[in-house]
Amino acid sequence: MAEKPNRSVAFGTEPIINLLRQQAIPASIGILIMSIYGIVDTIFVGRWVGANGIAAITVVFPITFLISSFGMAVGIGGASVLSRALGNNEVEKAFMTFGNQVLLTIFLATTFMVLGFIFEVPILKAFGGRDEVLTPARDYFLIVLMGVPFLAWAMMANNVIRAEGYPRVAMVTMIVPAVVNLILDPIFIGYFEWGMKGAAYATLAGYCASAIFTAWFFFFGKSELKLKLHHLRPNLGIIGEIGAIGSVTLARQGTISVLAIVLNNALINAGGALALSAYGIINRMMMFANFPVIGITQGFMPIAGYNYGAKLWDRLRSSIWISMKSATVIALGIFTAIMLLAPWIVSAFTTDEELIKVAIPALRISFIATPLIAIGLIGSAYFQSIGKALPALLLTLTKQGFFLIPLILFLTPIYGTYGVWWSFPIADVGSAAITFFYLRRQMNKIPKV
């Protein structure tokens, strides 16, 4: 039998706080760099293309992210299976899992990319790409879409690399596309004056660079997952396990895409392209501001999955509470910074006075319940990491599906754009309460040792 990869053994032996630091800091840095790229990309577009350019990115981003999220779903689902297999010393199953992840990612991402090209205009219009926003959205979408299979591969690989016990390599996977994009954005948008197409080509180059880096790591780097031909044979049992857990991620991203349709159209109808541009700024800041909490969540998952598979119950329980407390403290700091710095944040994106006037209160309202986001993220991640697909799915859908979408549909006709902005904190409060209830109940079932 194959020998268990040495790096993963540390998940069951080292102190939880050290493991979380080792896993979460690189993940957080990777997310931070990617978030900075998103912000800078939006700033370049906002200042050189205008408010409609920000609106176009707001339309296109959830579409490309939905398609590439098939890779993320396969990555997270497979990483859960892989972590538990390594914890239970089922090394051959871990290798088979990775082989099936490779097949699924390539097939799904390519298929949906082709569908994106075929139905580009109806898709863009459905996501709010109407009137003056449609042309820049098409310019951006058709180029970025070519890079989606590369992004999907990188998303899948990132989760596998982290499950193997190489968080710093996973961090570089996220940094590479951001750095490439940050270098090329001013050249393509500013120097060559390519506008939206320049932003798209810079993004495409970043996706390709990340995919090349991860492929190099698996084939020539330190990865223990050196595949043989028989590992690439479809295994329906493993595909079923990957699908059961990965469907949670896919459902979340699918719900986020439905949310984008509802949200973008509500904003266009209530406040026009200006309101959609304001949400574009908020959306970029949500990704940036929450990077430490998301990093802790990503660092928590392989630790929880391994210790659950190894039946190390005290360590599993400790990993939940330490992750929750750490993420909550950080979320409080994020909340304080956003409330104080909102005018300066918005002004960095645009010089349009009307957009600044709309975006400042919208940003503050949207972040009011930020201290509670740790509960929802850690809670749903726990069920996902231990292979409990149904509760993970339901908790994942709670914020966007059960609260946010209905709230937007109900409040916007009454309160206009303010109905949209207030929907975010109300949804955060509701989803945090439900997640905490189910997490506490599940933790009471963990055996006492």
Secondary structure by P-SEA (a helix, b strand, c coil): cccccccccccccccaaaaaaaccaaaaaaaaaaaaaaaaaaaaaaaaccaaaaaaaaaaaaaaaaaaaaaaaaaaaaaaaaaaaaaacaaaaaaaaaaaaaaaaaaaaaaaaaaaaaaaaaaaaaacccccaaaaaaaaaaaaaaaaaaaaaaaaaaaaaaaaccaaaaaaaaaaaaaaaaaaccccccccccaaaaaaaaaaaaaaaaaaaaaaaaaccccccccccccccccaaaaaaaaaaaaaaaaaaaaaaaaaaaaaaaaaacccaaaaaaaaaaaaaaaaaaaaaaaaaaaaaaaaaaaaaacaaaaaaaaaaaaaaaaaaaaaaaaaaaaacaaaaaaaacccaaaaaacaaaaaaaaccccaaaaaaaaaaaaaaacccaaaaaaaaccccccaaaaaaccccccaaaaaaaaaaaaaaaaaaaaaaaaaaaaaacccc
